């Protein structure tokens, strides 16, 4: 019995020694875990950046596609002149190509969730009223198709602003196309711009108001989140990404954007831009 006990003790001692030799150094384990975490973070960041780039490109493609669709349908309506058989075929082919591109954009957007890429903003001295008018003119086929009138109320401008005209045009396009989509057929859209003061700072305030169903107060903050749409907007198509892009653009200009109830019960989107030059900011 004694010899057997001694033999077992020796074996157990050897096993403990082997187990001790196989133990990983805690410092090395921590360094390995930090490396894995850093790699995971880098991959996640690259994934978000890639998804965001695709997202922005797709959304930019949708605007000209929408305009081409509108003009093409007006041509087929022949209210502005009769088309020949060949011209009709050309327009129909354009519409088919637009539909294919729109489906492709939808597929890419649905497959690329996530936002995170900082927006590139190229500021220059710009007359904001020119941006507002040119955007409204570009969307005129869509207004005509739904028999919507646009009322511009642009107070005399004090000065040009230091902004990115392409980005602000993107904001106006999103807000106006939303108003077209949710406004009443034969209704009206009201667009205005005025200089004022908010929190002691001079700003330019722009609003776009429609006569649609409006946005419930409970949804007004969340409506600017990616892929969020108000309950009253479920009847219309869309992914709910335009307003989140608008918010990012306005924020990149040190401005703000919000939605409130319009004078006719519809939605009234308001954004502000600071009346401060880039040199003063720097």
HELIX and SHEET records of a PDB file:
HELIX    1   1 UNK A    2  UNK A   22  1                                  21    
HELIX    2   2 UNK A   26  UNK A   77  1                                  52    
HELIX    3   3 UNK A   85  UNK A  110  1                                  26    
HELIX    4   4 UNK A  128  UNK A  138  1                                  11    
HELIX    5   5 UNK A  140  UNK A  145  1                                   6    
HELIX    6   6 UNK A  165  UNK A  182  1                                  18    
HELIX    7   7 UNK A  217  UNK A  219  5                                   3    
HELIX    8   8 UNK A  222  UNK A  224  5                                   3    
HELIX    9   9 UNK A  231  UNK A  233  5                                   3    
HELIX   10  10 UNK A  242  UNK A  252  1                                  11    
HELIX   11  11 UNK A  278  UNK A  281  1                                   4    
SHEET    1   A 2 UNK A 124  UNK A 126  0                                        
SHEET    2   A 2 UNK A 161  UNK A 163 -1                                        
SHEET    1   B 5 UNK A 149  UNK A 154  0                                        
SHEET    2   B 5 UNK A 188  UNK A 198  1                                        
SHEET    3   B 5 UNK A 201  UNK A 209 -1                                        
SHEET    4   B 5 UNK A 267  UNK A 274 -1                                        
SHEET    5   B 5 UNK A 256  UNK A 261 -1                                        
END                                                                             
